[in-house]
Amino acid sequence: MPKGNIFLLVLLLMGLAADSILLATAACILLILKLSNLHRFISIIERRGLEVGLIFLMLSVLVPLAHDNLIYWDLLKATLSPQGILALIGGALATHMNGEGLKLLKLDPQLIFGMVIGSIIGIVFLGGIPIGPLMAAGLTALFLEVIYWFK
């Protein structure tokens, strides 16, 4: 059995053991694609998977705005509250850090392995959710900037 299949099987078992349905499902889908010789779909996922995943993530976050029972005045008041302003700042900083992380991954793509392993550790042992590699790239870029700043 090829090493990639073994790694995916280990990830599937880790996902099941940790009760992480998302990790188990992702590993299972990739394993099925590999075993079915549908490698072109793996290439498509590699090229466009992040974009498609982010679209679905954005859709799930924006669903409340699609409901007609929202009171927009309350939404505006919540956004302009101290918590809402902190949420605005947090969102802006997070997206900036994710952008820096993507730049880092383009410059040094082998870092993704450590980020994926770290994300798996976060999922299995810390109860995280598997959007970690992108944020991990942003945090890694921040950590590297701090290290370079002190040199």
C-alpha positions as CSV (number, residue, x, y, z in Angstrom):
1,M,0.0,0.0,0.0
2,P,1.5,3.4,-1.0
3,K,2.6,5.6,1.9
4,G,0.0,8.3,1.0
5,N,-2.8,5.8,1.4
6,I,-1.5,4.7,4.8
7,F,-1.2,8.4,5.9
8,L,-4.8,9.0,4.8
9,L,-6.0,5.9,6.6
10,V,-4.2,7.0,9.8
11,L,-5.9,10.4,9.5
12,L,-9.3,8.7,9.0
13,L,-8.7,6.6,12.1
14,M,-7.5,9.6,14.1
15,G,-10.6,11.6,13.0
16,L,-12.9,8.7,14.1
17,A,-11.1,8.3,17.4
18,A,-11.2,12.0,18.1
19,D,-14.8,12.2,17.0
20,S,-13.8,14.8,14.3
21,I,-16.3,14.1,11.5
22,L,-14.7,16.7,9.3
23,L,-11.2,15.3,9.5
24,A,-12.5,11.7,9.0
25,T,-14.7,12.7,6.1
26,A,-11.9,14.6,4.3
27,A,-9.5,11.7,4.7
28,C,-12.1,9.2,3.6
29,I,-12.9,11.2,0.4
30,L,-9.3,11.6,-0.5
31,L,-8.7,7.9,0.2
32,I,-11.6,6.9,-2.0
33,L,-10.4,9.2,-4.8
34,K,-6.9,7.7,-4.6
35,L,-8.1,4.1,-4.5
36,S,-10.6,4.8,-7.4
37,N,-7.8,6.2,-9.6
38,L,-9.7,9.5,-9.8
39,H,-6.4,11.5,-9.5
40,R,-7.7,14.3,-11.7
41,F,-10.2,15.2,-9.0
42,I,-7.4,15.3,-6.4
43,S,-5.6,17.8,-8.7
44,I,-8.8,19.9,-8.9
45,I,-9.2,19.8,-5.2
46,E,-5.6,20.8,-4.8
47,R,-6.0,23.8,-7.1
48,R,-9.5,25.0,-6.2
49,G,-10.4,23.2,-2.9
50,L,-9.4,26.1,-0.7
51,E,-11.5,28.6,-2.7
52,V,-14.5,26.2,-2.8
53,G,-14.2,25.6,1.0
54,L,-14.0,29.3,1.7
55,I,-17.1,29.9,-0.4
56,F,-19.0,27.4,1.7
57,L,-17.6,28.8,4.9
58,M,-18.6,32.3,3.8
59,L,-22.1,31.0,2.8
60,S,-22.6,29.4,6.2
61,V,-21.6,32.7,8.0
62,L,-23.8,34.8,5.8
63,V,-27.0,32.7,6.0
64,P,-28.5,34.8,8.8
65,L,-28.4,37.8,6.5
66,A,-30.5,35.9,4.0
67,H,-33.3,35.4,6.5
68,D,-36.0,38.1,6.2
69,N,-36.6,38.1,10.0
70,L,-33.4,40.1,10.7
71,I,-33.9,43.6,12.1
72,Y,-31.2,45.6,10.4
73,W,-31.3,48.4,13.0
74,D,-30.4,45.8,15.7
75,L,-27.7,44.5,13.4
76,L,-26.2,48.0,13.0
77,K,-26.4,48.6,16.8
78,A,-24.6,45.3,17.5
79,T,-21.9,46.1,14.9
80,L,-21.3,49.5,16.5
81,S,-21.2,48.2,20.0
82,P,-17.8,47.7,21.7
83,Q,-18.0,43.9,21.0
84,G,-19.0,44.6,17.4
85,I,-16.1,47.0,16.9
86,L,-13.7,44.4,18.3
87,A,-15.3,41.9,15.9
88,L,-14.6,44.3,13.0
89,I,-11.0,44.7,14.1
90,G,-10.6,40.9,14.7
91,G,-12.0,40.1,11.3
92,A,-9.8,42.6,9.6
93,L,-6.7,41.3,11.4
94,A,-7.6,37.7,10.8
95,T,-8.0,38.1,7.1
96,H,-4.8,40.1,6.8
97,M,-2.9,37.4,8.7
98,N,-4.5,34.7,6.5
99,G,-3.3,36.7,3.4
100,E,0.2,36.8,4.9
101,G,0.0,33.1,5.5
102,L,-0.9,32.4,1.9
103,K,2.1,34.5,0.8
104,L,4.3,32.5,3.1
105,L,3.0,29.2,1.7
106,K,3.8,30.4,-1.8
107,L,7.3,31.3,-0.8
108,D,7.9,28.2,1.3
109,P,5.3,25.5,0.5
110,Q,7.0,22.7,2.5
111,L,5.8,24.4,5.6
112,I,2.3,23.2,4.9
113,F,3.3,19.7,6.3
114,G,4.0,21.1,9.7
115,M,0.9,23.2,9.6
116,V,-1.3,20.3,8.7
117,I,0.3,18.1,11.5
118,G,-0.2,21.0,13.9
119,S,-3.8,21.4,12.8
120,I,-4.4,17.7,13.2
121,I,-3.0,17.9,16.8
122,G,-5.3,20.8,17.4
123,I,-8.3,18.9,16.1
124,V,-7.6,15.7,17.9
125,F,-6.2,17.0,21.3
126,L,-7.6,20.5,21.6
127,G,-11.0,20.1,20.0
128,G,-10.3,22.5,17.2
129,I,-11.9,22.7,13.8
130,P,-10.0,21.9,10.5
131,I,-9.8,25.4,9.1
132,G,-6.5,25.5,11.0
133,P,-3.9,25.3,8.2
134,L,-4.9,28.7,6.8
135,M,-4.8,30.4,10.1
136,A,-1.7,28.4,11.0
137,A,0.0,29.9,8.0
138,G,-1.0,33.4,9.2
139,L,0.3,32.7,12.7
140,T,3.5,31.2,11.3
141,A,4.1,34.3,9.2
142,L,3.5,36.5,12.3
143,F,5.9,34.3,14.4
144,L,8.6,34.6,11.7
145,E,8.1,38.3,11.5
146,V,8.6,38.6,15.2
147,I,11.7,36.4,15.1
148,Y,13.2,38.4,12.2
149,W,12.4,41.6,14.0
150,F,14.5,40.5,17.0
151,K,17.5,39.4,14.9
